[in-house]
Amino acid sequence: MNNADKMFGCPAWFLNGNMFAAAHQEDIILKLPEADREDLMDRELAQLFAPMGRVMREYVVILPAILNSPEEFEKWLLKSRDYVLSLPPKVKKPK
């Protein structure tokens, strides 16, 4: 994995221009497909990521039950990576 860029002033990791993981304040967020997000939220292992009250619908905040288990956290981090790799590369908008 390459070095982190910045998003919201915090470390964030991107693949093909798409953010797949980031730190935000005290939280770790991951970009996941809908089925995985719903699964985690149904089991109360994640919550929607809503910085400044605005929901970023493809991202969830990973809760301590996952963060405290290196194996579980790695599993979900890899799911996030694989999901982002399945997406088309993000094209930067001209300034």
Biopython code that builds the backbone (N, CA, C, O; Angstrom):
import numpy as np
from Bio.PDB.StructureBuilder import StructureBuilder

atoms = [
    (1, "MET", "N", (0.855, -1.168, 0.000)),
    (1, "MET", "CA", (0.000, 0.000, 0.000)),
    (1, "MET", "C", (0.903, 1.233, 0.000)),
    (1, "MET", "O", (1.912, 1.286, 0.704)),
    (2, "ASN", "N", (0.525, 2.198, -0.787)),
    (2, "ASN", "CA", (1.356, 3.402, -0.877)),
    (2, "ASN", "C", (1.103, 4.330, 0.306)),
    (2, "ASN", "O", (0.232, 4.078, 1.139)),
    (3, "ASN", "N", (1.870, 5.392, 0.359)),
    (3, "ASN", "CA", (1.712, 6.373, 1.436)),
    (3, "ASN", "C", (0.341, 7.030, 1.371)),
    (3, "ASN", "O", (-0.287, 7.095, 0.315)),
    (4, "ALA", "N", (-0.099, 7.506, 2.503)),
    (4, "ALA", "CA", (-1.415, 8.138, 2.590)),
    (4, "ALA", "C", (-1.385, 9.548, 2.020)),
    (4, "ALA", "O", (-0.394, 10.268, 2.144)),
    (5, "ASP", "N", (-2.481, 9.918, 1.399)),
    (5, "ASP", "CA", (-2.742, 11.291, 1.001)),
    (5, "ASP", "C", (-3.551, 11.915, 2.134)),
    (5, "ASP", "O", (-3.686, 11.317, 3.202)),
    (6, "LYS", "N", (-4.081, 13.093, 1.913)),
    (6, "LYS", "CA", (-4.899, 13.758, 2.942)),
    (6, "LYS", "C", (-6.324, 13.941, 2.439)),
    (6, "LYS", "O", (-6.554, 14.303, 1.285)),
    (7, "MET", "N", (-7.271, 13.682, 3.330)),
    (7, "MET", "CA", (-8.685, 13.962, 3.098)),
    (7, "MET", "C", (-9.225, 14.429, 4.433)),
    (7, "MET", "O", (-8.989, 13.784, 5.454)),
    (8, "PHE", "N", (-9.936, 15.525, 4.445)),
    (8, "PHE", "CA", (-10.428, 16.107, 5.695)),
    (8, "PHE", "C", (-9.259, 16.425, 6.633)),
    (8, "PHE", "O", (-9.444, 16.483, 7.849)),
    (9, "GLY", "N", (-8.057, 16.629, 6.082)),
    (9, "GLY", "CA", (-6.884, 16.910, 6.886)),
    (9, "GLY", "C", (-6.323, 15.695, 7.600)),
    (9, "GLY", "O", (-5.444, 15.827, 8.452)),
    (10, "CYS", "N", (-6.822, 14.507, 7.260)),
    (10, "CYS", "CA", (-6.396, 13.260, 7.911)),
    (10, "CYS", "C", (-5.883, 12.291, 6.855)),
    (10, "CYS", "O", (-6.160, 12.471, 5.669)),
    (11, "PRO", "N", (-5.132, 11.257, 7.269)),
    (11, "PRO", "CA", (-4.614, 10.293, 6.295)),
    (11, "PRO", "C", (-5.733, 9.549, 5.576)),
    (11, "PRO", "O", (-6.724, 9.146, 6.185)),
    (12, "ALA", "N", (-5.554, 9.375, 4.266)),
    (12, "ALA", "CA", (-6.513, 8.637, 3.443)),
    (12, "ALA", "C", (-5.746, 7.863, 2.377)),
    (12, "ALA", "O", (-4.716, 8.317, 1.877)),
    (13, "TRP", "N", (-6.263, 6.695, 2.041)),
    (13, "TRP", "CA", (-5.607, 5.827, 1.053)),
    (13, "TRP", "C", (-6.507, 5.677, -0.157)),
    (13, "TRP", "O", (-7.709, 5.439, -0.036)),
    (14, "PHE", "N", (-5.899, 5.823, -1.333)),
    (14, "PHE", "CA", (-6.618, 5.822, -2.604)),
    (14, "PHE", "C", (-6.045, 4.761, -3.534)),
    (14, "PHE", "O", (-4.856, 4.444, -3.487)),
    (15, "LEU", "N", (-6.916, 4.221, -4.377)),
    (15, "LEU", "CA", (-6.526, 3.346, -5.475)),
    (15, "LEU", "C", (-7.276, 3.821, -6.712)),
    (15, "LEU", "O", (-8.495, 3.990, -6.669)),
    (16, "ASN", "N", (-6.569, 4.035, -7.800)),
    (16, "ASN", "CA", (-7.183, 4.511, -9.043)),
    (16, "ASN", "C", (-8.022, 5.771, -8.818)),
    (16, "ASN", "O", (-9.040, 5.973, -9.482)),
    (17, "GLY", "N", (-7.593, 6.607, -7.887)),
    (17, "GLY", "CA", (-8.282, 7.862, -7.626)),
    (17, "GLY", "C", (-9.468, 7.761, -6.681)),
    (17, "GLY", "O", (-10.082, 8.775, -6.350)),
    (18, "ASN", "N", (-9.800, 6.548, -6.241)),
    (18, "ASN", "CA", (-10.929, 6.342, -5.330)),
    (18, "ASN", "C", (-10.416, 6.072, -3.923)),
    (18, "ASN", "O", (-9.549, 5.219, -3.726)),
    (19, "MET", "N", (-10.948, 6.794, -2.947)),
    (19, "MET", "CA", (-10.566, 6.569, -1.554)),
    (19, "MET", "C", (-11.206, 5.264, -1.080)),
    (19, "MET", "O", (-12.401, 5.044, -1.276)),
    (20, "PHE", "N", (-10.395, 4.395, -0.450)),
    (20, "PHE", "CA", (-10.960, 3.158, 0.082)),
    (20, "PHE", "C", (-10.862, 3.088, 1.594)),
    (20, "PHE", "O", (-11.601, 2.325, 2.216)),
    (21, "ALA", "N", (-9.978, 3.857, 2.202)),
    (21, "ALA", "CA", (-9.841, 3.856, 3.661)),
    (21, "ALA", "C", (-9.296, 5.203, 4.096)),
    (21, "ALA", "O", (-8.544, 5.858, 3.374)),
    (22, "ALA", "N", (-9.696, 5.600, 5.302)),
    (22, "ALA", "CA", (-9.214, 6.878, 5.830)),
    (22, "ALA", "C", (-9.379, 6.905, 7.343)),
    (22, "ALA", "O", (-10.171, 6.167, 7.930)),
    (23, "ALA", "N", (-8.603, 7.783, 7.936)),
    (23, "ALA", "CA", (-8.800, 8.125, 9.342)),
    (23, "ALA", "C", (-9.545, 9.449, 9.343)),
    (23, "ALA", "O", (-9.267, 10.322, 8.522)),
    (24, "HIS", "N", (-10.480, 9.598, 10.252)),
    (24, "HIS", "CA", (-11.187, 10.866, 10.403)),
    (24, "HIS", "C", (-11.412, 11.082, 11.890)),
    (24, "HIS", "O", (-12.177, 10.363, 12.533)),
    (25, "GLN", "N", (-10.733, 12.080, 12.417)),
    (25, "GLN", "CA", (-10.734, 12.329, 13.858)),
    (25, "GLN", "C", (-10.329, 11.039, 14.573)),
    (25, "GLN", "O", (-9.197, 10.587, 14.401)),
    (26, "GLU", "N", (-11.201, 10.440, 15.357)),
    (26, "GLU", "CA", (-10.879, 9.206, 16.088)),
    (26, "GLU", "C", (-11.332, 7.953, 15.346)),
    (26, "GLU", "O", (-11.177, 6.846, 15.862)),
    (27, "ASP", "N", (-11.886, 8.106, 14.149)),
    (27, "ASP", "CA", (-12.516, 6.997, 13.442)),
    (27, "ASP", "C", (-11.697, 6.487, 12.273)),
    (27, "ASP", "O", (-10.858, 7.197, 11.718)),
    (28, "ILE", "N", (-11.963, 5.228, 11.907)),
    (28, "ILE", "CA", (-11.458, 4.630, 10.676)),
    (28, "ILE", "C", (-12.668, 4.400, 9.788)),
    (28, "ILE", "O", (-13.663, 3.814, 10.214)),
    (29, "ILE", "N", (-12.573, 4.870, 8.541)),
    (29, "ILE", "CA", (-13.682, 4.692, 7.614)),
    (29, "ILE", "C", (-13.237, 3.842, 6.432)),
    (29, "ILE", "O", (-12.077, 3.874, 6.020)),
    (30, "LEU", "N", (-14.191, 3.080, 5.896)),
    (30, "LEU", "CA", (-13.940, 2.223, 4.741)),
    (30, "LEU", "C", (-15.059, 2.426, 3.723)),
    (30, "LEU", "O", (-16.211, 2.671, 4.080)),
    (31, "LYS", "N", (-14.692, 2.317, 2.456)),
    (31, "LYS", "CA", (-15.678, 2.351, 1.374)),
    (31, "LYS", "C", (-16.035, 0.906, 1.050)),
    (31, "LYS", "O", (-15.161, 0.099, 0.733)),
    (32, "LEU", "N", (-17.322, 0.584, 1.131)),
    (32, "LEU", "CA", (-17.771, -0.786, 0.926)),
    (32, "LEU", "C", (-19.025, -0.807, 0.067)),
    (32, "LEU", "O", (-19.766, 0.175, 0.025)),
    (33, "PRO", "N", (-19.271, -1.934, -0.627)),
    (33, "PRO", "CA", (-20.517, -2.052, -1.382)),
    (33, "PRO", "C", (-21.711, -2.111, -0.431)),
    (33, "PRO", "O", (-21.564, -2.405, 0.755)),
    (34, "GLU", "N", (-22.879, -1.831, -0.965)),
    (34, "GLU", "CA", (-24.094, -1.719, -0.153)),
    (34, "GLU", "C", (-24.350, -2.945, 0.722)),
    (34, "GLU", "O", (-24.666, -2.796, 1.902)),
    (35, "ALA", "N", (-24.222, -4.140, 0.175)),
    (35, "ALA", "CA", (-24.513, -5.353, 0.949)),
    (35, "ALA", "C", (-23.602, -5.465, 2.162)),
    (35, "ALA", "O", (-24.055, -5.837, 3.245)),
    (36, "ASP", "N", (-22.327, -5.149, 1.993)),
    (36, "ASP", "CA", (-21.389, -5.213, 3.123)),
    (36, "ASP", "C", (-21.680, -4.129, 4.155)),
    (36, "ASP", "O", (-21.605, -4.375, 5.359)),
    (37, "ARG", "N", (-22.013, -2.926, 3.680)),
    (37, "ARG", "CA", (-22.356, -1.846, 4.620)),
    (37, "ARG", "C", (-23.569, -2.234, 5.449)),
    (37, "ARG", "O", (-23.573, -2.073, 6.669)),
    (38, "GLU", "N", (-24.597, -2.744, 4.784)),
    (38, "GLU", "CA", (-25.814, -3.139, 5.497)),
    (38, "GLU", "C", (-25.539, -4.259, 6.484)),
    (38, "GLU", "O", (-26.055, -4.248, 7.601)),
    (39, "ASP", "N", (-24.720, -5.234, 6.073)),
    (39, "ASP", "CA", (-24.369, -6.346, 6.958)),
    (39, "ASP", "C", (-23.702, -5.827, 8.229)),
    (39, "ASP", "O", (-24.088, -6.205, 9.335)),
    (40, "LEU", "N", (-22.710, -4.967, 8.072)),
    (40, "LEU", "CA", (-22.004, -4.432, 9.239)),
    (40, "LEU", "C", (-22.920, -3.600, 10.130)),
    (40, "LEU", "O", (-22.859, -3.701, 11.356)),
    (41, "MET", "N", (-23.762, -2.786, 9.521)),
    (41, "MET", "CA", (-24.645, -1.941, 10.326)),
    (41, "MET", "C", (-25.735, -2.777, 11.010)),
    (41, "MET", "O", (-26.104, -2.496, 12.150)),
    (42, "ASP", "N", (-26.245, -3.791, 10.326)),
    (42, "ASP", "CA", (-27.238, -4.678, 10.958)),
    (42, "ASP", "C", (-26.663, -5.378, 12.185)),
    (42, "ASP", "O", (-27.370, -5.613, 13.165)),
    (43, "ARG", "N", (-25.378, -5.707, 12.123)),
    (43, "ARG", "CA", (-24.717, -6.392, 13.242)),
    (43, "ARG", "C", (-24.090, -5.400, 14.224)),
    (43, "ARG", "O", (-23.369, -5.798, 15.140)),
    (44, "GLU", "N", (-24.368, -4.105, 14.030)),
    (44, "GLU", "CA", (-23.858, -3.035, 14.886)),
    (44, "GLU", "C", (-22.336, -3.044, 14.997)),
    (44, "GLU", "O", (-21.770, -2.855, 16.074)),
    (45, "LEU", "N", (-21.686, -3.271, 13.841)),
    (45, "LEU", "CA", (-20.225, -3.257, 13.761)),
    (45, "LEU", "C", (-19.719, -2.021, 13.017)),
    (45, "LEU", "O", (-18.513, -1.789, 12.929)),
    (46, "ALA", "N", (-20.656, -1.230, 12.481)),
    (46, "ALA", "CA", (-20.296, -0.014, 11.748)),
    (46, "ALA", "C", (-21.488, 0.925, 11.766)),
    (46, "ALA", "O", (-22.615, 0.531, 12.064)),
    (47, "GLN", "N", (-21.207, 2.178, 11.439)),
    (47, "GLN", "CA", (-22.268, 3.168, 11.278)),
    (47, "GLN", "C", (-21.934, 4.015, 10.065)),
    (47, "GLN", "O", (-20.782, 4.084, 9.638)),
    (48, "LEU", "N", (-22.954, 4.660, 9.517)),
    (48, "LEU", "CA", (-22.710, 5.502, 8.357)),
    (48, "LEU", "C", (-21.728, 6.614, 8.702)),
    (48, "LEU", "O", (-21.716, 7.128, 9.821)),
    (49, "PHE", "N", (-20.917, 6.971, 7.737)),
    (49, "PHE", "CA", (-19.970, 8.061, 7.895)),
    (49, "PHE", "C", (-20.666, 9.347, 7.479)),
    (49, "PHE", "O", (-21.107, 9.473, 6.337)),
    (50, "ALA", "N", (-20.767, 10.295, 8.392)),
    (50, "ALA", "CA", (-21.477, 11.547, 8.130)),
    (50, "ALA", "C", (-20.684, 12.727, 8.683)),
    (50, "ALA", "O", (-21.057, 13.301, 9.706)),
    (51, "PRO", "N", (-19.579, 13.096, 8.005)),
    (51, "PRO", "CA", (-18.830, 14.258, 8.496)),
    (51, "PRO", "C", (-19.668, 15.530, 8.340)),
    (51, "PRO", "O", (-20.311, 15.738, 7.311)),
    (52, "MET", "N", (-19.652, 16.354, 9.348)),
    (52, "MET", "CA", (-20.386, 17.626, 9.348)),
    (52, "MET", "C", (-21.863, 17.415, 9.032)),
    (52, "MET", "O", (-22.500, 18.292, 8.449)),
    (53, "GLY", "N", (-22.423, 16.244, 9.417)),
    (53, "GLY", "CA", (-23.839, 15.972, 9.226)),
    (53, "GLY", "C", (-24.242, 15.530, 7.839)),
    (53, "GLY", "O", (-25.424, 15.301, 7.585)),
    (54, "ARG", "N", (-23.283, 15.405, 6.933)),
    (54, "ARG", "CA", (-23.596, 15.007, 5.556)),
    (54, "ARG", "C", (-23.148, 13.558, 5.338)),
    (54, "ARG", "O", (-21.957, 13.256, 5.416)),
    (55, "VAL", "N", (-24.097, 12.671, 5.066)),
    (55, "VAL", "CA", (-23.794, 11.251, 4.893)),
    (55, "VAL", "C", (-23.029, 11.029, 3.598)),
    (55, "VAL", "O", (-23.439, 11.474, 2.526)),
    (56, "MET", "N", (-21.911, 10.330, 3.723)),
    (56, "MET", "CA", (-21.171, 9.848, 2.545)),
    (56, "MET", "C", (-21.595, 8.390, 2.384)),
    (56, "MET", "O", (-21.055, 7.507, 3.051)),
    (57, "ARG", "N", (-22.544, 8.142, 1.514)),
    (57, "ARG", "CA", (-23.310, 6.910, 1.481)),
    (57, "ARG", "C", (-22.517, 5.631, 1.267)),
    (57, "ARG", "O", (-22.976, 4.573, 1.698)),
    (58, "GLU", "N", (-21.375, 5.664, 0.637)),
    (58, "GLU", "CA", (-20.620, 4.422, 0.417)),
    (58, "GLU", "C", (-19.593, 4.139, 1.516)),
    (58, "GLU", "O", (-18.858, 3.154, 1.441)),
    (59, "TYR", "N", (-19.542, 4.994, 2.524)),
    (59, "TYR", "CA", (-18.532, 4.856, 3.570)),
    (59, "TYR", "C", (-19.170, 4.544, 4.921)),
    (59, "TYR", "O", (-20.251, 5.033, 5.250)),
    (60, "VAL", "N", (-18.473, 3.720, 5.687)),
    (60, "VAL", "CA", (-18.908, 3.428, 7.050)),
    (60, "VAL", "C", (-17.753, 3.664, 8.012)),
    (60, "VAL", "O", (-16.580, 3.549, 7.655)),
    (61, "VAL", "N", (-18.119, 3.993, 9.232)),
    (61, "VAL", "CA", (-17.165, 4.075, 10.335)),
    (61, "VAL", "C", (-17.112, 2.688, 10.957)),
    (61, "VAL", "O", (-18.138, 2.133, 11.349)),
    (62, "ILE", "N", (-15.915, 2.135, 11.043)),
    (62, "ILE", "CA", (-15.721, 0.809, 11.623)),
    (62, "ILE", "C", (-15.668, 0.951, 13.142)),
    (62, "ILE", "O", (-14.905, 1.760, 13.671)),
    (63, "LEU", "N", (-16.476, 0.167, 13.832)),
    (63, "LEU", "CA", (-16.571, 0.273, 15.293)),
    (63, "LEU", "C", (-15.551, -0.632, 15.993)),
    (63, "LEU", "O", (-14.982, -1.522, 15.360)),
    (64, "PRO", "N", (-15.315, -0.413, 17.291)),
    (64, "PRO", "CA", (-14.246, -1.109, 18.023)),
    (64, "PRO", "C", (-14.264, -2.636, 17.943)),
    (64, "PRO", "O", (-13.199, -3.252, 17.991)),
    (65, "ALA", "N", (-15.422, -3.261, 17.824)),
    (65, "ALA", "CA", (-15.450, -4.728, 17.745)),
    (65, "ALA", "C", (-14.600, -5.243, 16.585)),
    (65, "ALA", "O", (-13.999, -6.313, 16.683)),
    (66, "ILE", "N", (-14.548, -4.495, 15.499)),
    (66, "ILE", "CA", (-13.699, -4.873, 14.359)),
    (66, "ILE", "C", (-12.287, -4.335, 14.547)),
    (66, "ILE", "O", (-11.311, -5.046, 14.309)),
    (67, "LEU", "N", (-12.178, -3.099, 14.967)),
    (67, "LEU", "CA", (-10.854, -2.489, 15.114)),
    (67, "LEU", "C", (-9.985, -3.224, 16.131)),
    (67, "LEU", "O", (-8.762, -3.250, 15.996)),
    (68, "ASN", "N", (-10.595, -3.811, 17.128)),
    (68, "ASN", "CA", (-9.836, -4.508, 18.168)),
    (68, "ASN", "C", (-9.432, -5.919, 17.773)),
    (68, "ASN", "O", (-8.756, -6.609, 18.535)),
    (69, "SER", "N", (-9.840, -6.352, 16.591)),
    (69, "SER", "CA", (-9.471, -7.674, 16.085)),
    (69, "SER", "C", (-8.669, -7.494, 14.794)),
    (69, "SER", "O", (-9.252, -7.213, 13.747)),
    (70, "PRO", "N", (-7.345, -7.652, 14.852)),
    (70, "PRO", "CA", (-6.541, -7.454, 13.642)),
    (70, "PRO", "C", (-7.012, -8.298, 12.455)),
    (70, "PRO", "O", (-6.976, -7.833, 11.316)),
    (71, "GLU", "N", (-7.449, -9.525, 12.709)),
    (71, "GLU", "CA", (-7.897, -10.395, 11.620)),
    (71, "GLU", "C", (-9.176, -9.853, 10.979)),
    (71, "GLU", "O", (-9.297, -9.816, 9.754)),
    (72, "GLU", "N", (-10.128, -9.434, 11.814)),
    (72, "GLU", "CA", (-11.382, -8.878, 11.292)),
    (72, "GLU", "C", (-11.128, -7.569, 10.565)),
    (72, "GLU", "O", (-11.674, -7.338, 9.485)),
    (73, "PHE", "N", (-10.304, -6.712, 11.150)),
    (73, "PHE", "CA", (-10.030, -5.437, 10.502)),
    (73, "PHE", "C", (-9.360, -5.661, 9.151)),
    (73, "PHE", "O", (-9.726, -5.011, 8.172)),
    (74, "GLU", "N", (-8.396, -6.557, 9.080)),
    (74, "GLU", "CA", (-7.728, -6.841, 7.802)),
    (74, "GLU", "C", (-8.728, -7.367, 6.775)),
    (74, "GLU", "O", (-8.674, -6.988, 5.605)),
    (75, "LYS", "N", (-9.637, -8.236, 7.205)),
    (75, "LYS", "CA", (-10.657, -8.781, 6.302)),
    (75, "LYS", "C", (-11.475, -7.653, 5.671)),
    (75, "LYS", "O", (-11.686, -7.641, 4.458)),
    (76, "TRP", "N", (-11.937, -6.700, 6.499)),
    (76, "TRP", "CA", (-12.763, -5.622, 5.980)),
    (76, "TRP", "C", (-11.955, -4.602, 5.192)),
    (76, "TRP", "O", (-12.463, -4.028, 4.229)),
    (77, "LEU", "N", (-10.722, -4.371, 5.577)),
    (77, "LEU", "CA", (-9.854, -3.476, 4.813)),
    (77, "LEU", "C", (-9.629, -4.043, 3.413)),
    (77, "LEU", "O", (-9.667, -3.300, 2.432)),
    (78, "LEU", "N", (-9.398, -5.340, 3.312)),
    (78, "LEU", "CA", (-9.205, -5.974, 2.004)),
    (78, "LEU", "C", (-10.492, -5.963, 1.186)),
    (78, "LEU", "O", (-10.444, -5.814, -0.035)),
    (79, "LYS", "N", (-11.641, -6.118, 1.841)),
    (79, "LYS", "CA", (-12.921, -6.011, 1.126)),
    (79, "LYS", "C", (-13.076, -4.612, 0.537)),
    (79, "LYS", "O", (-13.527, -4.454, -0.598)),
    (80, "SER", "N", (-12.703, -3.606, 1.309)),
    (80, "SER", "CA", (-12.770, -2.232, 0.829)),
    (80, "SER", "C", (-11.838, -2.038, -0.364)),
    (80, "SER", "O", (-12.222, -1.464, -1.383)),
    (81, "ARG", "N", (-10.613, -2.524, -0.220)),
    (81, "ARG", "CA", (-9.644, -2.420, -1.324)),
    (81, "ARG", "C", (-10.180, -3.099, -2.583)),
    (81, "ARG", "O", (-10.140, -2.518, -3.668)),
    (82, "ASP", "N", (-10.680, -4.326, -2.440)),
    (82, "ASP", "CA", (-11.174, -5.069, -3.597)),
    (82, "ASP", "C", (-12.370, -4.371, -4.242)),
    (82, "ASP", "O", (-12.492, -4.345, -5.467)),
    (83, "TYR", "N", (-13.247, -3.810, -3.418)),
    (83, "TYR", "CA", (-14.395, -3.075, -3.958)),
    (83, "TYR", "C", (-13.926, -1.877, -4.775)),
    (83, "TYR", "O", (-14.404, -1.662, -5.889)),
    (84, "VAL", "N", (-13.012, -1.110, -4.243)),
    (84, "VAL", "CA", (-12.527, 0.077, -4.953)),
    (84, "VAL", "C", (-11.796, -0.320, -6.235)),
    (84, "VAL", "O", (-11.895, 0.377, -7.245)),
    (85, "LEU", "N", (-11.068, -1.425, -6.200)),
    (85, "LEU", "CA", (-10.389, -1.880, -7.418)),
    (85, "LEU", "C", (-11.378, -2.322, -8.497)),
    (85, "LEU", "O", (-11.030, -2.347, -9.678)),
    (86, "SER", "N", (-12.605, -2.670, -8.107)),
    (86, "SER", "CA", (-13.614, -3.079, -9.083)),
    (86, "SER", "C", (-14.285, -1.873, -9.749)),
    (86, "SER", "O", (-14.983, -2.026, -10.751)),
    (87, "LEU", "N", (-14.076, -0.688, -9.200)),
    (87, "LEU", "CA", (-14.681, 0.533, -9.734)),
    (87, "LEU", "C", (-13.828, 1.110, -10.853)),
    (87, "LEU", "O", (-12.619, 0.882, -10.892)),
    (88, "PRO", "N", (-14.450, 1.856, -11.764)),
    (88, "PRO", "CA", (-13.637, 2.518, -12.791)),
    (88, "PRO", "C", (-12.738, 3.576, -12.139)),
    (88, "PRO", "O", (-13.114, 4.172, -11.129)),
    (89, "PRO", "N", (-11.555, 3.808, -12.714)),
    (89, "PRO", "CA", (-10.682, 4.849, -12.163)),
    (89, "PRO", "C", (-11.400, 6.196, -12.155)),
    (89, "PRO", "O", (-12.152, 6.530, -13.071)),
    (90, "LYS", "N", (-11.146, 6.946, -11.105)),
    (90, "LYS", "CA", (-11.759, 8.268, -10.971)),
    (90, "LYS", "C", (-10.915, 9.272, -11.764)),
    (90, "LYS", "O", (-9.694, 9.333, -11.613)),
    (91, "VAL", "N", (-11.570, 10.032, -12.585)),
    (91, "VAL", "CA", (-10.884, 11.036, -13.398)),
    (91, "VAL", "C", (-10.935, 12.365, -12.658)),
    (91, "VAL", "O", (-12.005, 12.827, -12.263)),
    (92, "LYS", "N", (-9.766, 12.975, -12.475)),
    (92, "LYS", "CA", (-9.725, 14.270, -11.795)),
    (92, "LYS", "C", (-10.377, 15.328, -12.644)),
    (92, "LYS", "O", (-10.169, 15.383, -13.856)),
    (93, "LYS", "N", (-11.178, 16.181, -11.998)),
    (93, "LYS", "CA", (-11.832, 17.283, -12.687)),
    (93, "LYS", "C", (-10.818, 18.390, -12.927)),
    (93, "LYS", "O", (-10.005, 18.694, -12.054)),
    (94, "PRO", "N", (-10.866, 18.992, -14.110)),
    (94, "PRO", "CA", (-9.936, 20.113, -14.353)),
    (94, "PRO", "C", (-10.256, 21.286, -13.460)),
    (94, "PRO", "O", (-11.416, 21.544, -13.140)),
    (95, "LYS", "N", (-9.207, 22.000, -13.055)),
    (95, "LYS", "CA", (-9.391, 23.157, -12.162)),
    (95, "LYS", "C", (-9.775, 24.375, -12.961)),
    (95, "LYS", "O", (-9.974, 25.449, -12.393)),
]
sb = StructureBuilder()
sb.init_structure("model")
sb.init_model(0)
sb.init_chain("A")
sb.init_seg("    ")
for serial, (resi, resn, name, xyz) in enumerate(atoms, 1):
    if name == "N":
        sb.init_residue(resn, " ", resi, " ")
    sb.init_atom(name, np.array(xyz, "f"), 0.0, 1.0, " ", f" {name:<3s}", serial, name[0])
structure = sb.get_structure()
